[in-house]
Amino acid sequence: MKAQLLAAAAASALLVGCNAQMSDEVASANEIAETETIMIPEATGYFAQASDLPFYAPDFTKVSDDDYLPAFEQSMAIHTAEIEQIKTNKAAPTFENTIVALEQSGAMLTRVATIFFALTGSNTNDTLDAVQAEMGPKLSAHSDAITLDPVLFGKVKSIYDQRAALNLTGEDLKLLEETYDGMVQAGALLTEAQKTEVKAINTKLSEVTNEFSNRVREGTVANALVVNTKEELAGLSDSAIDAAAKLAADKDMPGKFAIALQNTTQQPSLPALEDRATREKLFKLSYSRNDQPGEYDTRMLIAEIAQLRAQKAALFGQPDWASYVMFDRMAKKPQTALDFMEQMVPALAATQRREAGMLNEKIATEGGDFEVKPWDWYRYAEKVKAEKYAFDESAVEPYFQLDRVLEDGVFYAATKLYGITFKKRTDLPVYHPTVTTYTVYDRDGSELGVFYFDPFQRPSKRGGAWMSNFVDQSYLNKTKPVIYNVLNIPQAAEGEVQLVSFDNVNTLFHEFGHALHGFFADQKYASISGTATARDFVEYPSQVNEVWATYPEILSNYAKHYETGETIPTELIEKIERASKFNQGYDFGEVVEAALLDMKWHALSPQQAAAIKTPADVDAFERNSLEELGLEIGLVPPRYRSSYFNHIFSSPAGYSSGYYSYLWTEMLDRDSRKWFMDNGGLTRANGDHYRATVLSRGGTMDYFEMFQNFAGRQPDVTPMLEARGLTDAAE
């Protein structure tokens, strides 16, 4: 139920878990007979029924931008009537006529939201943005009307209170608990006055977070680096310079050169740029894209979001937003996450200072009369890395051709581990010409689902990479998963071979780890199926899948030089592995800083949040929060500054108080990699065991218990610290 009712909020997060129900029935015939006559509005248009394409995949050819607004309005009306049927059923509340009925309600609304929010993330336009701005508050209010309905909650609570006597087990019990907990978390136990206040806060949060997302996207596009001469881009490849010329022309600046910003603080072009002034300009455009007075400034939005969240938490008797939202996380409490992160800070700070010293030495040996700054860091880190480990990043990229990485690397690893296979198809409509689709076949040859792959950066796509479902797996709904991966790889010029960086290779394996989590879902109910897990668990399977990117058997199958066909030399991969422990002062530091900054914003009491009243206050809070850590923030700024931290400010919940999840799940990941290697590595037996104990379990059980079932023990942080080069063992 939670995934259905909060589809609007979840869809704007980095990992979406919308339900796509294929059955519009809400109760059995005998139960409906016990119900007051509730007229269900007739559904019309494309979304009235499930798609008639294979696997109920969306037919983008049958939907126009103008269809979404009326479809939302109609589907919300239908959902409201379905809820009224449940509420007015005169029969005693049962698991079937209340909990399962809620699970199956809102089928049309889910179909609309699933496709709409996929497009606003991946291929938006002014029309869709306007619909999102209008519908965000309405969807929030619609969700509140259901979750805060006292009659409906009374029925749910009566079943919950007698759960022991009902002898519910497994998924049935989990669905009941999720439904009850979700309504309590929404405010079902609050007074009527408090509920009214919560509804107002939710509506306002939907408006403000949507505006934040729009300003970040617009500011990122508007602040592209523009230079007048090719010489200013010295160090970039000819294809990158050609792409910069094309982007400038597209921006009505023919004869100039433009480099688009990516969502993170650091920019991928910085290491290659030889001109220091150009590097500084690019970095500062990135760093300040949304904190300058004007139409893209998000700072007062941040202040408002922080205040609204703190006020909402207080209504629930919680000291801060982090305490409120972490109730269903694996870590449970903010202090658990903070303690976990803060134990890394001393070694990390020392690493930052040591590495900065090495970079300054390199600058001096080249005759530089300056000390390293953030816009210099990666350029000189690569130089030191090349000397210390004889490793040159540019020497690796020719071995990574995109289609080979996907089909001969990512897919091949999945075949070896899990026995699944893939077949490209061309009959399914896609939402952009560069999207490709594949049928996925299970180990017994049966159809497992469909995979959509959307790899390339474009102005209509938000930054980052993510996975979600067009259709969720559910035995109740008789549906199989339809899953998409979205990335932001710069597209090669027409006619050129599409190569990717090693970082993007890892991203391909990572996002397909999410896809595997969705494809192997084995649940009755869509609400707890596949990736519908805790925020600090969902990144774990995707990170584990990254280990196969450099596994020798997989590498030798996909890492072929695009010109010679030569397999990547073993020594080059060994250099990658050795070099991976270098530059952790920055790579790891920027993530830790962002995660701690997130927790600082969401540890504010209502009084503390209310004291942040101006853009200068926002700047000061960010600066002071980071300085408290004792890290070298002047050299290593956070991966996302507050002003463009989409993860935590671009939806009513999103990853707020949850960015630590990437670190928490890395702990689970690195410990799991150790288990795989200790037990023979890339084997079907290992893959089948991991699928059975983790990938197929969805959100159906305690996460510590799930990990125990897989590894035979509780997770250990040591392998993570060793992998990051932050322990004596790593040295």
N, C-alpha and C positions, 0 to 999 in steps of 0.2 A: 504493500500500500504506500509506503513512504516514497518509493521511487516514482509511483504514479502521481501522487499529489504534489510532489516537489519537482516535477519534470522541468518546469521553467528554470528553477534555480540550478538544478543539477546539470542541465544542458549547457550552461554557460561556464561550467567548471572545466578543468583540463582533461578530466576523464569523465565521460558521460555514461550514465547507467539508466537510460529511459526504458520503460517497458513498452513493448509493442504487442499488445494483446490481439489475438485473432478471433476471439469469441466475444460477442456482445451480450451474451446471456448473463443475467445477474443472479437469478435464483431458479430453482426447479419449479415445474408447473404446479405441484401441490403447495409449494410455499407461496407462489404468486397469488394463489387462490385465497390465501389468508391475508393478503395485502389490500389496503385501500386502493381504489382505482387511481393510479398515477399515470397520466398521459406522457409517454416518452415522445418528445419531438421527433419527427421523421428526419433521418439523416439523408442528406443529398450531397452531390458532388463527388469528387475523386475519393475523398477520405471516408465516405460513408461506409465503405466495405474494405476489407483487407485487399491488398494488391493481388492481381491475378497473375503476376509474374512468378517464376520459380522462387521458392523459399519466402514468398510474400515480399520480395525485394521491391523497393520503391520505383515507381515508373515516373521518372522526372519529366518525360515528354508530355504527361497529362496534367501537369501542375504549372500554373503561372504565378508570378509574384503577387498578383491581385487576388489569388485564391485563399491566401493564408488568413487574412483578417476575418472574412466571413466564416471560414472553417473553424477558426478558434472560437468565435462567438457561438456558433452552432454546437460545436462539440462540448463546450462548457455547459450549455443549456441541457444537453442530453445527459451529461455526467451528473448534473444537479438533480435531474429527474430520477436517475438510477439510484442515487443516494437516498432520495425520498422514498423510493420503493423499499429499500432496506430499513429505513427508519419506521415506516408505517406498517411493516409486516406484523400482523397480530399474533403470530406464533411466537412461542418463547425463543429468545435468542439462542442460536446454536453456532457451532464453528462453521458449518456450511452456509447457513442463511445470513450470516453476518461477516465473518472473517474472509471466507472464500469469495463471498459476493463482493466485498470491498476490493479484494484482489483483482477481480475481473471487471470491475466498473471502470469507466473512463477509457474504454478501448479506442474510440475515435479520437479523443483528445490526445492520447498518447501517440497515435499515428501522425497527427498533425505536428505535435511538438517535436517528435523524433526527427522528422525531415527538416522542419523549419530551423531548429537550432543547429543541425548539422550544416546547413547552408550559411547561417549567419556567422559560423566559425570559419568555414572553409571557402565560401564564395559569395560574400555578401554584396549588397548594393544599397543605394539610398532608400529604395522602397522597402527592402527587408529591414533595414535599420529603423525606419519609421514605424513599421509594424512591431518590432521588438520594443521600441520605446513606449508604444501605446499598450501593448499586451503585458509587459512585465508586471506593472502594478495590478492589472486585472487578474492575471494568473495567480499572483500572490494572494489577492483577496479571495479568489476562488478556493485556493488551498486552505486558507484560514477558515473559510465558511464550513468546510468539511471537518477539518481536524479539531476545530473548536466547538463543534455542534454538541450541545449537552445531551440530546437524545441519543445521537449516534454513539457518543462516548459511553453513555450508560449501558448500551447493549454490549459494547466491546468489553467494558469493565466487568459486567456480570459473567461473561465467559472467562475472562482472565482470572477472576476471583475463584472460580471453580475448576481451574485448569488441572489441579491434582486429581480431582474426582473424575474428570473426563478422560484420564489416562492418555493424554496426547503425548506423542513422542516425535523425535526427529524433526522433519521440516514443518509438520503441523504445529508443534509446540513453538518452534522458532518463529514461524509466521505470526502466531498469536502474540508472542512477546514483542516482536518488532512492531506490530500494529499498535499495541497498547503503549509501549515506550515512546513510539513516534508521536502519538497523540498527547501524551503527558509532556513530552519535550516541546510540543507546539503550544501547550498552555491549557490543556483540557482540565487541569485541576485548579486553575486560577479563578479568581472571582470574576464576575461579569465586567466589572470596571477594568480589571487587569487585562482581560481578554480584549476589550475594546482598545486599550493602549497598545497591546501587542500587535493587533491588526494594523493600527495606524503606523507603528514602527516598521512592520514588514512591508507595507505598501511604500513607505518612504525609502526604505533600504533598496527595494527593487528599482525605484526610479534613480536613486543616486549611484548605485553600483553600475547600472546600465550606462549612465552618463560617464562614469569613470572609464569604463571599457571603451566607449566611443572616443573619448578624448585621447586615451593612450594610443589607440590605433591611428587616429588622425594625426597626432603629434609625431608618431613614429614615421609615418609617410612624409609629413611635411618637413621633417628635419633631416632629410637625406643630405649627405655631403655633396656639394656642388663645387667643382673646380673648373678653371678656365683652360688649363693646358694638360696635355698628356704627360708632360714631364713631372707634374705634381703627383702623378700616380705611379712613378717609377717603382719597380719591384713587383707590380702586379703582372699577371700573365697577359698575353695579347688578347685572349678570349675574355678575361675579366675587364680589360680596358674597353674592348668592343661592347661588352654588356653595359658598361658605364656610359658609353656614348649613346647607346640605344635608350637607356633609361632617361638620360637628359633630354633626348629628342622627344620621348614620350611625355616629358614634363614641359614641352614647348620651349626648350632651351637648346636648340640645335647648335652644334659646334662645341658644346661644353660636355662635361663628364659628371655623372652622378652615381653615388654609391648608396643604396638603400640601407637604412638601419635595420638590424635585427632586434629581437625583443630583449636580449640580455644587455648588461652594461658594457662588457667587452664586445668588440666587433671583430668578425673573422678576418677582415682585411688588414688589421693593424700590424700583425707580424711581418707581412710582406712589404708594407709601405716604407720606402727608404727615406722620404722627406719627413723630418721630425715635425715640422709645422703642420703638414697634412695629417699626420697621426694625431697630433694634439687637437686639431680642429674636429676630426672625426670622433674622437673620444668624447670631447666636450659636448658635441651635438647629441651624442647618445646619453651622456650623463645628465644633461639638463633639458632633455626633450619635453618634459612635462612640468618643470618647476620654474618657468619664467612667466611673468605676468602676461596675460593674453588668453586667447581662446583655447589653448591646449593645457592650461595650468590646472592640475588636479588637486592641489594642496588643500583647498577648502573643502573639496569633496571628501578627502581623506579624513579631515577633522570631523566632518559630519558623520561619516560612516563609523568612526571610532566612538563617537558620542552615542549614536543610535544603538550600536551593539552593546555598549556598556549599560545603557539604560534598560535594554531588553534583558540582559543577564540579571540585573538587579531585581526585575519583576519576578524572576524565578528563584530569588533568594541566593543567587550566586555572586561571588565577589567581583567577577570579571567575565568577559566573553569567553576566554580560553577555558575556564572552569565549566562554563555552560555547554560548550560544543563538544568537549572531549569525552562526554559520558559513554559513547559507544566505541571509542578508540581502543586499540590494543594497549596503549600506554595508560589510558584511563584519566590520569591527572597531569596538569601542566608541570608540576614539579618533577615528575618522573622524566618527562621529555627534557626539561631544563637541566636536570642533573646529568642525564645522558650526554647532552651536548657540552656542558661546561667542563666535564672531565677531559675533553679533548683540547681545551683552549690553551693551557700552558705549553704543551708540545707544539701546537699549531703556531702560537706566537713566536716561539723560538725558531721554528722552521721559516716563518716569514722573514725574520730578521737575518737569518743565515743566508737565505736565498737572495734577499735584496743585496747583501754584501757581495755575493758572487756576481750578480748582475752589474753592480757598480764597478767591480774589478774589470769586467769585460768591457764596459764602456770606456774606462780609462785606458785600457790596452789599445783601443781603437782610436785614441786621441780625443775622446769626447771630454768636454769641460762641464758636464752636467751630471746630476745624480738621477737615478731611475725614477720615473713617474709612471702612473698607471698606463699611459699611452705608449710607454716604452717597454713595459714589463714583458709582454709576450714576444716581442721582437728579440730582445736580448736573452730571454729564457730559451728561445729556440737556438740561438747561437751557442749558449753554454751547453745546452743539451746536445747539440751537434758535436761539440768538442768532447764533452764528458762521456757521452755514450755513442759517439760517431753516428748520430741519428739525424736525418734530414727529413722533416715532414713532407716536403715536396717530392721526395724520392719515393714515397709510399703511394701517393694518389694515383699514378698511372696503373696501378694494379687493381684499382677499385672501380670497375665499370658498373653503373647502377643496376642494369638488368641482371648482370652476373651475381652481384652481391645479393639481390633479392632471390633469384631463382636457384642459383648454384650454391648460395651460402645460407641465407635465412631458411628457405624452404628445405634445402638439403639436410640441414641440421635437424629440422623438425621431423623429417622422414626417418633419419637414422635413430633418433631418440624415441619417437612415438609411433612410427609406422604410417603416418599420414602422408598423403600425396596431393598434388595440385595440378589443375588443368586450366589454362587460360581460356577465357570465353569472351565473345564479342557481341553477344546478343542482349546483354542487359544495358539499359540506358544509364548514363552517368551524368553527374551534375557539372562536369568540366571535361573538355576533350583530353586532358592529360591523365585522367583517372582510368585505371585498368582494373579488371575483375578476374577472379579465379574461383572455380569450384574446389572445395576442399573435401577430400575423401578420407574416411576413417580407416583404421588398420584392417578392418574386415572388408573394405571396398565400398561400404555404404557412403552415401553423401552426408557429410558432417555439417556443411554450411557454405556460405559464400564470403569471399574476402574482396574488399575494395581497397585499392592502393592509390593514394593521392600524394605524390612526393614533392611537388615544386612550389617554391615561393611565388607569391603574386600579391598585388596590392589589396585584393579582395579577401585575403586570408589573414587571420590573426597570427601572431608569432608563435613559435614553439612547435611541439609535436604532440600528438595525442591519438588515442584509440577510443572508439565508441561503437555502439550497436545501432543498426537500423531495425533489427529484430532481435529480441532476446530469446534464448533457449528456454522452453517451458514444456513439460509433459502435459500439464493441465491445458495449455493452449495449443498443444500439438505443433509447436514451432521449433525450428532449428535456427542457430545464430547466423545473422547477417552482420558482418563486422567491417569497420573501415579503420585504416591507419592514415593519419595525416602528418606530413613533415613539411619542412621549409627549406628544401635544398635549392640553391641558386641554379636555375636552368641554363644549360649550355646553349651557346648560340646555335642557330639552325644549321644543321649539317655537321656539327661537331659531335664527337663521342661524349656521352654524359658520364663524366667521372665524378667521384665524391670523395670527400675527406675521410680520414679514418674516424673522426668524431661522428660524421654522419653514418658511417658503417655501424658504429655502436648504436646509434639512434635507431637504425632499421631493426637491429636485433632486439633492442629494448621494446620498441612499440609492438613488434610481433610477439614478444613475451606477453603483453597485455592481450593480444589477439588469441593466443593459445589458451589463456585463462578463460576467455569467453567461449572459444570453440569447444573446450572440454567440459563446459558446464553440464551438470547432470542432475538438474533440479526439477521438482514439480512446479514450483512457484517462481515466476519471473522476478519478483521483488527481492529474492535472495539468491538469484542465479548468477553464475559467472563472476564478473568483476564487481558485483554488488556487495562489497566488503568494506571493512573499516578503512578510513583514509590513510592510516599508518600501516596498512597491510597491502593495499592494492598495488603499490609500486614494487613489492617484493618479487613476484614471479617475473615481472618484466626485467628487473635488474639481473636476476639469475640467468635469464636467457642471453645476456651480453657475454657470458663466459665463452660461448661457442664461437664468437667472432674471431678469436685468435687460437682456437683449438686446432692443432696441426692438421688433422684429417679434414676439417671443414675448410680451413684456409687453402689447403692445396687444391680444393675443388673449385673455389670461386676467385681466388686472388691471382688473376692472370694478367700479365701486362697487355694493355689494349692494342699495342702495336706488334709485339713479338710473340705473344702467347706464352711467354715464360712465366712459370709459377713463381710467386714471390719467394725470394731466398729465405731460408730458415733463419739465417743470421740477422736479416732485416726484422723479422718478427721478434727474435730474441732481444734486439735493440729496443723495439717498441715496448716489450714487457719490462725491460730494465729501466727505460726512460720514463715509464708510467709513474714511478715513485718520485720523479723530479718535478718540481714546480707545484707541489702540493700546498705550499704556502699560499699560492693564488687559487689554484683549482678547487681545493678543499675549503680554503678560507672564505672565498666569496659565497659559497653555499652555506657554511656555518653562520656567517654574518647575516645572510638573508633570513635564515631560519630563526635566529635569535631576535632579529629585528621584528619579525612577524609576532613572536611571542611577547615582545615588549609592547607593541601596539595593543595587543589583546589581553594584556594584564592590567590595563587601566581601569580604575574604578570610575563610576559616573562623574564624581567630582574632579578627578584628575583629567578625564577626557574633556570635560567642560572647560577646563583651563586652557585648552589649546584652541585659540580663537582666531589666529591670523596665519597667513602663509609662513611668516617668520617663525611662529611657534612650531609649525610642522617641521620646518628645517632644523630648528634647535632640538626638538624631541628626537628626530632621527640621529642627529650628530651626537647628542649626549648618550643615547642608548647604545650606539656603536662604540663610543669611546670607553664606556664602562667595561667593555669586554677585555680591554687590554691588547687587542689585536692592532695590527698596523693598517688602520683603515685609510690613512692618507695614501698608501701605496696599493692597498687591496680593498677597493670599495665593494659593497655587497653585489651579488649577482643581479639583483633587482633593487633599485632604490624604491622608497615608498611611493614616489610619484608615478612609477610605471610598474608597480608590483601587481600585475593582473591576477596572479594566483590567489591573492588574499583580499583584493578590493574590487574585483570585477563581477562578483555575484553576491547575493545576500549571505551566502556561507562560503562556498568555494573551498579553497585550501586555508582559510583563515584559522590560525592556531594549529596549522597542519603542515606547514612547509618543512618542519622537522622530519616529516614522514620519509623524505628522500634519504635522510641520514639513518633513521631508525630502520628502514627497510634495507638499506645497504648493510647494516649489521646482520640482518637475517640472510641477505644475499651472500655475503662473503663467507658466512658460516656454512651456508648450503653448498657453495662452490667447493669448499673444503670437503664436505661430505661426498660430493660427486667424485672428486679426484681420489679420495681415500677408498672409494668403492669401485674404481675401474673406469671412471670418466664417461665417455660417450657410448653408452650401451642401451639396448632396448629395455633391459631389466631395470636399469636406473630410471629411464624415462617413464616406464610403466608405473614404477613405484611413486615417482614424483607426481604423476598424473592422478594416481589413485588417492594419495594422501593430501595433496594440496590443490592442484589445478582443477580438479573436478568437484571440489567441496563447496565452492561459492562462499556465501556468508552464512553457512548453516551451523557453525560450531565455534567454540572458543578458539582464538588464534594461537594461544600458547599450546593448547592441546593439539591443534593441527600441526604445529611445528614439531612437537614431541613425537607425533605419529610418523612424521617424515624422518627426522634425524635421530630419534631415539634419545633425545636429551633437550634441554632448554637452550636457547640461543646464547652464544658467547661473542663478546665484542672484540676479542683479541684478533681474529682473522681480518677484521676490517681495519684495525689500527696498523697491522702489519702490511696490509695491501697499500695503505696510504703512506707508508714509510714513516710512521709516527711512533714506532717502538724500537727498542734496542734490537729486538729480533729481526726487524726489517733491515736495520743497518748491517 
